[in-house]
Amino acid sequence: MNRFSKGITYSYHRNIGWQDRTIRTIVGILAVIAAIYFYKTNMLASILLSVLAVAQFGTVLSARCIMCYFANQCTIDSKEKKALEAKTIPYEHSKN
């Protein structure tokens, strides 16, 4: 399976660490709050913010990000990598 088809089929391993997931959770919560705020006045902004929130929460729950995969970035730190290896959970290795 080549890299592109692996990326679009979402069959790669986890590639975002706990810091990245924390930031994405905060951004998702803020997007939900903003979507609720703009619900009555600007429906387009509310829909776009809702899509952003769903995307953020999806990456948080799966610990996978397609943009990080195609950029060949893995934000998992060494301590978390050791913990994942101990639990035999696969993760992407960045080629830095």
C-alpha positions, -999 to +999 in steps of 0.1 A: +000+000+000+015+033-010+017+063+013-012+082-003-037+054-002-026+045+033-033+082+043-067+085+027-079+051+040-069+062+076-049+030+080-018+046+096-009+044+133-013+070+160+009+101+154-002+128+178+010+130+214-008+141+246+003+178+243-012+180+208-044+163+219-047+187+248-044+217+225-068+202+200-093+196+228-092+232+239-096+244+202-125+220+198-142+233+230-137+269+219-151+261+184-182+246+200-187+277+222-182+300+192-206+279+171-233+282+197-226+320+200-230+325+162-260+301+158-286+328+156-267+355+138-244+338+113-253+302+103-224+298+079-199+306+107-217+283+131-216+254+106-179+259+098-170+261+135-190+229+141-171+211+114-138+224+129-149+211+163-159+177+150-125+174+132-106+184+163-125+159+185-121+132+159-083+136+159-082+137+197-102+105+201-083+086+174-048+101+182-043+103+144-040+133+121-039+130+084-021+164+080+007+152+104+008+119+085+014+136+052+039+160+067+057+130+082+054+145+117+049+125+149+043+146+181+045+117+205+073+124+230+099+098+241+081+091+274+048+084+257+066+062+231+080+040+258+045+037+274+030+028+240+057+002+233+051-013+267+014-017+258+024-028+223+003+000+207+018+009+173+026+045+164+041+063+134+078+070+134+088+104+120+119+103+098+137+133+113 
